[in-house]
Amino acid sequence: MSAAPVQAEDWVGEDVTPADVERALWQVRDASSQGTEGPDLRTSVMTHLAWVPAEWREAAVDTLAGLRERHPSRGILLFPEPAAVDGIDARVSVLAFPQEGGRRHVAAEVIQLTLRGQRVKAPASIVTPLLVTDLPVFLRWRGELPFGAPELEQMVGVCDRLVVDSREWKDPAGAYRELESLFEQTAVSDIAWRCTRPWRRALAGLWPGIAEAGELRITGGSSAEALLLVGWLRSRLGRTVELVHEASGQIESVAVDGTAVPFPREETASSSDLLSAELDELSRDEIYEEAVRAA
């Protein structure tokens, strides 16, 4: 498929209802079909929800754009504005991507909903009618998780997998203690955890010499990555390993009891690449859950 759509149909509404959005989606899809050469194929493999506070809006839209061809889905972006007057504003888009060597197009659907005022507290009733029936629901939550808040509890209740990035949290250690409560409610993915995989592989390659490790020293990287890496090592060894961490940018070096770990040579992944990898996972990651508990 081409990276650029040949046709984009949009509908914009203010102070709308969920029923208005449903009707608009059908109307825009029909208009998109008429504006392209050949029939459209709707090959959604999931509903991709995203909870996007204001400071994450640009990053979330850019990341979603990088996923359109890799993960055909209905994307629903929720932009909460709790301080605004109650209401819902919406933008519905259908993009038609041409298939190589044919006249058919793959249609990608994007629904952007601005939830204002009290609407922020009741997102499940708004998104449930818009989910694609019988397909998994992935929820990407940008920024801090508001544990105990109705919006988080409701959204966890409608998703099959919650995708977070604990590098976006101010206090990942404290949040990990509360994150554990969600493990029995939905599968949880953490992009920070995926970022540590090259270093976990490098550490695993030191077995059995690493069995007596007492200290893990990490230079660079976020607090979340360092905590997850030492949490993983603690959970594998079944005992305490001390962490010494100097935070900055990406992980530059890791040492076990003063001995440097060979640097893993892997290409740097984009935000879309990292999220795409999490959207390929369907089951719980028990090793991640154990690392969180040990962290």
GILINMO-V211385 format. One record per backbone hydrogen bond with DSSP energy under -0.5 kcal/mol. CO is the residue of the C=O (numbers start at 1). NH is the residue of the N-H. If there is no record, write none. Layout:
BEGIN
co: {CO | CO}
nh: {NH | NH}
END
This chain:
BEGIN
co: {7 | 9 | 11 | 13 | 17 | 18 | 19 | 20 | 21 | 22 | 23 | 24 | 25 | 26 | 27 | 28 | 29 | 30 | 31 | 33 | 36 | 39 | 40 | 41 | 41 | 46 | 46 | 47 | 47 | 48 | 49 | 50 | 50 | 51 | 51 | 53 | 54 | 56 | 57 | 58 | 59 | 60 | 61 | 62 | 64 | 64 | 65 | 67 | 72 | 73 | 73 | 74 | 74 | 75 | 75 | 76 | 76 | 77 | 77 | 78 | 78 | 79 | 81 | 81 | 87 | 88 | 89 | 90 | 91 | 92 | 93 | 94 | 95 | 95 | 96 | 96 | 97 | 98 | 99 | 104 | 105 | 105 | 106 | 106 | 108 | 109 | 110 | 110 | 111 | 111 | 112 | 113 | 113 | 114 | 114 | 115 | 116 | 116 | 117 | 118 | 119 | 120 | 122 | 123 | 123 | 124 | 127 | 127 | 128 | 131 | 132 | 136 | 136 | 137 | 137 | 138 | 138 | 139 | 139 | 140 | 140 | 144 | 145 | 146 | 149 | 150 | 151 | 152 | 153 | 154 | 155 | 155 | 160 | 161 | 161 | 162 | 162 | 163 | 164 | 165 | 166 | 171 | 172 | 173 | 174 | 175 | 176 | 178 | 179 | 180 | 182 | 182 | 187 | 189 | 190 | 190 | 191 | 192 | 193 | 194 | 196 | 197 | 198 | 199 | 200 | 201 | 203 | 204 | 206 | 206 | 208 | 209 | 210 | 214 | 215 | 215 | 216 | 216 | 217 | 218 | 218 | 219 | 219 | 221 | 222 | 223 | 224 | 225 | 226 | 227 | 228 | 229 | 230 | 231 | 232 | 233 | 234 | 234 | 242 | 244 | 245 | 246 | 248 | 250 | 253 | 254 | 255 | 255 | 256 | 258 | 259 | 264 | 270 | 271 | 272 | 273 | 274 | 275 | 276 | 277 | 278 | 284 | 285 | 286 | 287 | 288 | 289 | 290 | 291}
nh: {96 | 94 | 92 | 90 | 21 | 22 | 23 | 24 | 25 | 26 | 27 | 28 | 29 | 30 | 31 | 32 | 33 | 34 | 35 | 36 | 38 | 105 | 42 | 43 | 107 | 48 | 74 | 49 | 138 | 76 | 140 | 52 | 78 | 53 | 142 | 56 | 57 | 60 | 61 | 62 | 63 | 64 | 65 | 66 | 67 | 68 | 68 | 71 | 45 | 75 | 109 | 48 | 76 | 77 | 111 | 50 | 78 | 79 | 113 | 52 | 80 | 115 | 84 | 117 | 116 | 16 | 114 | 13 | 112 | 11 | 110 | 9 | 97 | 108 | 6 | 7 | 106 | 2 | 102 | 99 | 41 | 107 | 97 | 108 | 95 | 75 | 93 | 112 | 77 | 113 | 91 | 79 | 115 | 89 | 116 | 81 | 87 | 119 | 120 | 121 | 122 | 123 | 126 | 126 | 127 | 128 | 130 | 131 | 131 | 133 | 135 | 47 | 138 | 160 | 161 | 49 | 140 | 141 | 163 | 51 | 142 | 146 | 147 | 149 | 153 | 154 | 155 | 156 | 157 | 158 | 158 | 159 | 187 | 139 | 163 | 164 | 189 | 141 | 191 | 168 | 169 | 175 | 176 | 177 | 178 | 179 | 180 | 181 | 182 | 183 | 185 | 186 | 162 | 164 | 193 | 194 | 195 | 196 | 196 | 197 | 200 | 201 | 202 | 203 | 204 | 205 | 206 | 207 | 209 | 210 | 211 | 212 | 213 | 242 | 217 | 257 | 218 | 244 | 255 | 220 | 246 | 252 | 253 | 248 | 226 | 227 | 228 | 229 | 230 | 231 | 232 | 233 | 234 | 235 | 236 | 237 | 238 | 239 | 216 | 218 | 247 | 220 | 221 | 221 | 219 | 261 | 217 | 257 | 259 | 260 | 256 | 266 | 274 | 275 | 276 | 277 | 278 | 279 | 280 | 280 | 281 | 286 | 289 | 290 | 291 | 292 | 293 | 294 | 295}
END
